[in-house]
Amino acid sequence: MQRASVLAGSVLLLVLGLASGEAAACTCIAPGPACQAFWKTDAVFDATVDSIETTTGPELDFGDRKVSSPEKRVRMTVRQALKGVSATGPLDVYTAEHDGMCGYNFKAGRRYLVFAWKRPADGRWVATSCSATREYDGTGETAAFLASLTEPPKGGRIFGTVRTFDRSFDYQHTSGERRLSAKVRLLGAGKEHSTTSANGSFEFRGLEAGRYQLDVEPPTGYASNYTSVNVDIPNDRACHEQLFHLAPAGRVTGLVVSADGRPARNVQIELMPPETPIHPTFGLATMSARTLNDGTFEIDGVPPGKYILGVNLSDLPSRYNPYARTVYPSDGSGDGIVQIGTTGAFDIGTWKLPPPLRVVKVSGTAMWADGKPAAGLYVGVWDVTGNPVEAARGAGGAPIAADGSFTIELREGRTYTFMARDKSSKLLDVTGPRLTITDVTPPPPVSLVFRSRQ
């Protein structure tokens, strides 16, 4: 029941979040395969869904108020009772109605292996998307485990995979998972076992119940902050599945200072291969990290290769990224190429950035085609300096006042066009100038005319 209490507490927090109008999202720790989840769950049974209806969950007391939320009552017929329930036949299981509250998406007429916990508030059986509940056809590895519960035990099992993700800077920003060969060691029950993952997979069988330490040794060129984990095998029928993610060992570090020599705080430093293509929708694929308060940064997990290091590589200055496109080293003293080997770190030392682009305030009016002010809308700008490949390059905006007036902050040396959306977030047709900011002298007021798109 301890696990049930923990789960219940998580659900209570989600209920409170939804009741207070805050957005909630379901975040789970993977329950593992059936042979792992079985021992941590109040009830397990094979059942078919007869019907689903919406009802109201228990009323929960939060001091100055009571809160309840909608949930689904799933009426099932139990085909096989495996744990926690004693008979086949009708059984009700409850689950949250909203995905954000970890509700499981049961479908009428389908068969499931249900992992449920008993809710302390009302004693009802509850299943969530965080449980090991799954559609089930009575075959496969899960069925083999359930059948083994009536056979003599063969010892516990610890297994898993060692993987990495190959990062691509291509046109589609794709990346692919790849399995790695790595040495894996298991310590526990007074013994030490070791193996090498074959095509990324490893397994230890015939284990006694107890606590084990599972370690992976990253192969040359890879690293991880999580190479060791404690694993509990509660009995000699249980299992544990462990996934190790390894990243390339390369990294780029340095100290970034502003034009006045002070640490440049919260500046996004980007890295990309020299020939990285620009996608018309998604722009540049880069790796990045922000500088800390002392101006230092570290980009880790960098695959071997040649890179350009810079600030605002997509050349889109804004309030949040006020620099023009700047490539290391800014003074042109080098070729600008950062070379990363399989295990190497590249430290750039101290990099002094040029000053941010100066802000120029531009005022204007925004009217509908019939002459009425476009009050309450938001006018924005696209940065179109150099006729970029990307279709949408938002660089800021401003609200429109009741009389149609607005003032927007733009950047010196940049070229802009104007855009706007209606109150349903649909893009409007905007008639207005293509505006180039040549110096810090504000240009004359601009006039914009909005029309709804047909």
LINNOR-V745438 format. One line per field, one symbol per residue. ss: DSSP state (H for helix, E for strand, C for the rest). phi: phi as a letter, one per 40 degrees, with the letter a starting at -180 (. if undefined). Layout:
ss = ???
phi = ???
This chain:
ss = CHHHHHHHHHHHHHHHHHHCCCCCCCCCCCCCCHHHHHHHCCEEEEEEEEEEEEEECCCEECCCCEECCEEEEEEEEEEEEEECCCCCEEEEEEEECCHHHCECCCCCCCEEEEEEEECCCCCCEECECCCCCEECCCCHHHHHHHHHCCCCCCCEEEEEEEEEEEECCCCCCCEEEEECCCEEEEEECCEEEEEECECCEEEEEEECCEEEEEEEECCCCEECCCCEEEEEECCCCCEEEEEEEEEECEEEEEEEECCCCCECCCCEEEEECCCCCCECCCECCCEEEECCCCCEEEEEEECCEEEEEEECCCCCCECCECCCCEECCCCCCCCCEEEECCCCEEEEEEEECCCCCCEEEEEEEEEECCCCECCCCEEEEEECCCCCCCCCCEEEEEECCCCCEEEEEEECCCEEEEEEECCCCCEEEEECCCEECCCCCCCCCEEEEEEECC
phi = .ccccccccccdccdcccccgccbbcbbcdcgcdcccdcbbcabacabccabacabcccbcbgcabbbbcabcbcbbccacbagbbachcacbbacccccbgccccbcgcbbcbbbbccccagccbbbccccdacabgbgcccccccccbbdcbgcabaibbbbbccbbcdcfcabcbcbcacbbbbifgbbbaabccfgcbabbgcccicbbbbbbdcdgbaacbbaacbbbcacbcaabbbbbbbdccabbibbbcccgcdccfccbbbacdbccbccbcgccbbaacccccgcaabbgccdibbbbabfccfbcadcacccdbbccccgcacgcbbbccbcbbbcgbbccccccccbcbbabbbcccgccccgcbcbbbcbdgfccccbbcbhaacbcccgcabbcbbdgbbbbbaabcccgccbcbcaccbbccaccdcddbbbbbbccc
